Amino acid sequence: MKSSIQVSPKDMINAYLLFFVIHSAQIGVGIQGFQRIVYQDARHDAWISVLIAGFATHIVVFFMIKTLELYGSNDLYGIHQDVFGKFFGNLLNATYILYCAMAFFSILRNYIEVIHAWIFPGLSTWFISSTLLLIIIYAFTGGLRVIVGVSFFSIILSIWLLPMLIFPLEFSTAANLLPILETKISSILNGARSMTFTIIGFEILYIIYPYIKEKEKVKKYAHLALLATTFVYLSVMLVSLTYYSEGKLLKTVWATLTLFSFISFPFIERFEFAAVCYWMLIIIPNLCLYLWAAYRGVTRIVKISGNKFVWLYSFIILIGTLVVQSRTQINMINNQFAKVAFYIVFVYPIFLYLVAVVKKKVTTKKEQQE
């Protein structure tokens, strides 16, 4: 059994930084308009759907950590090769690499769409895409510690955005949340499933686990990160439900950004413009982490340098952003990706844990007999 991978001491990170990695990976473009999608299913009980989705992430991470602990200091790609063999393991690895690439593309393309819709409708897609990709390439070439540093500062420098939700509360009506649990349980659960695209990102734990120094503290900081993410999404959802009327929320594509549009200061009148620009700092960790996760998987299958990979990868993504132009195409990709992500992120980790436990027991029994 391959119990570990070789990790250079200079690439190791402290366990507390895992909080910033997971939290920053979960907060991205989804928070800009997830309310409408969840509300379509769960109506005014959408906040309950957010809680259920948050609780589900804790369950999944529990199984992720249990699986990783079986292998000491290995990542998902190594576990695949050990559990399913080299051929089928690499097929699963290729699937996960493709998933990371699709997550990267969806985040990037959605942010470009937000820039077009809110600030610069005439700015070329290729210019925005290539500019963001150059920033990501620069961070990636710095190594994992630089990417983790970006995640850390992304959270620290964007904390001030959450208190801005206090301003819309002045015009909110708490009665919009009543009556509680009026919606069918099945609809609430569908609403929780609709949170998939918004709340994913914590699966990066599968890849970054070998690089954490104090592995006994992984559970603590991973679950704290999930708790913080759930609190953020719950806060945004509650403010949105109490602020928007039923018809208004169903027609508002980017509900969070629209909330910011009602905020103004003497020194800045259009606050939502600043928020959209500042959001780049929030999505950069998403993009960096998915890019790094994809690279870790590719190196398990073929030999390729980081520089060659990142430029080839970025070129393919750039072409993709130019091909996908309309809002209809973007929505279709988001919906299809969310369906696939639900099974990869929420269902597969439980299945993998059960298979890994069986494989370990069989292997141990054979070793004892020999």
N, C-alpha and C positions, 0 to 999 in steps of 0.2 A: 504493500500500500504506500502510495506517495503521500507522506505525512506533511510535507512542507515544501516551500519554495525558497530559494535563496534571495534574501532581501538585504541590501546594503544598509549598514547602520545609519548612514547619512540620509537615507530615504525614510527612516522610521519617524512616526509622529506620535505625540502624546495622546493619550486616550481622550482627554477633555476636548480636543480639537474635533473629535468625531461628532460632537454636538453641532458644531458649526457646519461641518461637511454635510450631514444628513439634512439639517434644517434648511440650509441654502439650496440643496438639491431639490427639495420639495416646494419651495416658494419660487414661482416663476411666472410665466405668461398666463397660466391657468387662473391665477387669483384675480386677474383683471376682469374676468367675465363669467366665472363659474356659476354665479347665482342663478342666472336665467336657465341654465341647463338642468340644474338640480330642482329648481322651482317647477319646471315643466312636469316633473314626476311627483314630487312630494308636496307641492303647494306651500302653504304657510308653515308646514311641519318640516320644511327643508333643513332647518337647523338640527333636527333630530337625525337626518340623513348624514349630516356632517359629523356628528358625534359617532354614529355607527361606523362610518368610514375611518375615522380616527382610531376607534377601538380595534377595527380590523387590522390596521397597520401594526398595532402592538402584537397581535396574535401572529401575524406573518413574520415579523422580526424575531419573535421568540423562536420560531422554527428555523429561521435563517441562522441564528446564533448557535442553536443546538446542532445543526448540520455542520457548521464551520468548526465547532469544538471537537467534532468527531475526527477531524483531519488536522488538528493542531494549528498549523499555520499555512493553510492552503487556500486558494481562491476558488471561485465557482468553476472556472475553466479546468483547473486541475482535478476538482471533484468529479466533473463530468467524465474526464478521461479515465479516472479510477473506477467509477461506478459502472459506466456503460461501455468501457473499452475505448481504444484509440479511435476507431472508425466512427462509431455512433456518438462517442463523446465529442469528437470534432464537429460532427453534424449539429449537435446541440450548441456547441460553442459558436459555430457560424450563425446559427439562429439568433443567439444572444447578441452577437456582434451586429447583426442586421437590426435587431431591436434597438440597440444603443444608437445606431445611425439614424433610425427613423425618429427616435425621441429627439435627437439633436436637430434634425431637419424640421420637425414640427415646431419646436421651440423657436428656432431661428425665423422660420417663415411666418409664424404668428406674430412675432415681434415686429417684423418688417411691415406686416399688414397694419398693425397698430400705428406705426410711424406714419404710414401713408394716410390712414383715416383721420388722425388727430393733428398732425403737425405739418408734414411735407408731402402732400398728395402728388406733387409733380416730380419728386426726387426719384431717380432711377433705382430700380430694384437691385441691379448689379452693383451699384455704388454702395448702397447700404450693406448689402450682403458681403461684398469683398472687404469693406472696412471692418465689419464685425469679425469676419474670419481672420483677418490679419491680427486683430487683438487676441483672438483665441489661440492662434498659432504662436504668438509671442509668449503667452502664458504657458502653453503646453511645452514649449522647448525649454522652459525653466525647470521642468520636472514636477513631481508630485508635491513637494513642499511649497512651491510657488502657487500651485493650484489650491492647496489647502489654505495658504495665506490669503488668496483672493476670496475664498469662501468665508474666512474669518472677517475680513474687512467689509465684505458685502453685507453681512448681518449687522455688524457694529455701526456702519455708516447709514444703514437704512431703517434703523429702529424708529427714527423720528416720524416715519410715514404712518405708523399705526395710530399714534395719538391724534392724527389729523381726522380720524373718524369721529372724533367728539363733535366736530362742527355740524355734521348732518343730523346729529341727535337732537338738535334744537327744533328740528322740523319733523321729528319722528313720532309715530303713534304706536305705543306698546300693544294696543288692542288688536293690531294686525296679526299678532302671534296667536290669538285665540280663535276658536277653541283648540286646545292642544290635543294631538292624536286624533283629529277628525279625519285625516287622510288614512286610507287603507294601509296596512302594514306592508303589503306587497309593493305599493307605490313608494313608500318611504325607503324600502330596500332598493328599489330601482333607482331612487334618488342617490342613495349611498354609492351604488355602482357607477352612477354618472360622475361621481367625484374622481374616478380612476385617473383620468388625464391630469387632473389638478393636483392630486396628492402623491403621485408616484415620484420616485427619486431616491427613496430610502433603500432601494435594491442595490445601490452603489456599495452598500456594506459588504455584499458578496465579494467585491473586487478589492476593496481597500483594507479588509480585515488583516491580511498578513503584514501590513505596514504599520499596525498599531502596536505600540510598546507594551502597555499594561493591558493585556487582553482580559484580565479578570474584571476590568472596569468598563468593558464594551457594553454590557447590558445596561448599566446605569446611564451612560451618556446617550446611547441609542434611543432608549425609551424617553429620556428627557427631551431629546430633539423632536420625537414624534408628538410628545405632549405639547411642546411649544408650537409646533405646526398646527395641531388641532385647535389650539387656543386662538391662533391668528385667523384661521378660516372660520371658526365659530363666531368670532367677534365681527368679522366682515359680513358674514351671512345675517347675523342678528340685526346689525345696523341697516343692511339692505332691506330686509323684510319689514322693518318698522318704518323705513323711510319711503319706499316705493309702494304705490298702490298695485293691485293685482295686475291690471292691464299694462301698467307702465313697466313693471319688472319683466314681463314676458316679451316686451318689445325692445328692451335695452340690452344690446349686445355686450358692451363693456361696462357693466354696472358699477364696478369699483372706480374706474376712471371717471365715470359720470358723477359719482359722489364727490370726487375731487374738484369737479368743474364748478361746484357751488362754493368753493373755498377761495377767498381772496384776501390779500394783505396789501397794506399801503405800498410796499416795495415790489409786489408781484400780483398782477391782476388775474392772469390766466394760470392758476396753480396747476391745472391738469397738464399743461405743457411741460412744466418742470418735472412733474411726476413721470410722464412718459419718457423723458430724456433720462431721468434718474433710474428708470427701470432697467436700463442697460447694465447698470452695476449689479442688479439682482439676477439677471438671466446669465451673465457671464459665467458664474460658478456652475450653473446647470450645463452649459455647453462644454466647459472645460472638463467636467467630471465624466460626461458621457463620451467625449472624445478620448479621454484617457482610458476609460473602461473598454472601449472598442479596440484601442491599440493593444492593451494587455491581452485581449483575446486573439488578435491577429498574430501576435508573436508566438502564441501557442501552436499555430497552424503553419505559418510560413516565417522564414527569416527575412526581416525587413527593418531597416533603421527607422528611428523615430522621425527624422527629418523627411525621408521619402514618404513615409506613411501619411504624415500630417498634410503635406502638400497635395498628394494624390487624393486624399480624403476630402480636403477642402475644395479641390477643383470639382469633384463629383457633386458635392453639396451645392456649390455655386451654380452649376448647371441645373440642378434640381430646382433651385429657387427661381431661376429664369423660366423654367418650363411651367411651374405651378404659379399661375397669375391671379385667377379669379377667386373671389371669396367662396364661391360654391366648391371649387376644387379644394381649397384649404379646409373647409368644413368637412368635406368627404374624407380627406386624409385624417383629420382629427378624430372623426367618428370611428373609422376603421382601425386606426392606431389604438384608440381607447379600448376597443373590443379585444384586440390582441394583447394589449398591456394588462388587462384584467386577469387573463389566464397566466401570463408569464410572471406577473408580480404577485398576485394574490392567491392563485391556485397552485402553480407549479412548485413553489418552495415547500409546501406541505407534502406534496407527492415525493419530491426529491429527498426530503428527510426520511420518510418511511422506507424508500428504496435503499438509502444509504445505511440505515440501521440494519436492514435485512442483510445487505451485502457485508457489513462489518461482522455480523454474527456468523454468517456462513464462512467468511475468511478466517475468523478466530477459531471456529470449530475444526476447519481443515488443518490449521497450524497445530492445534492441540493433538489431532490424530497422527500427524506426521512426527 
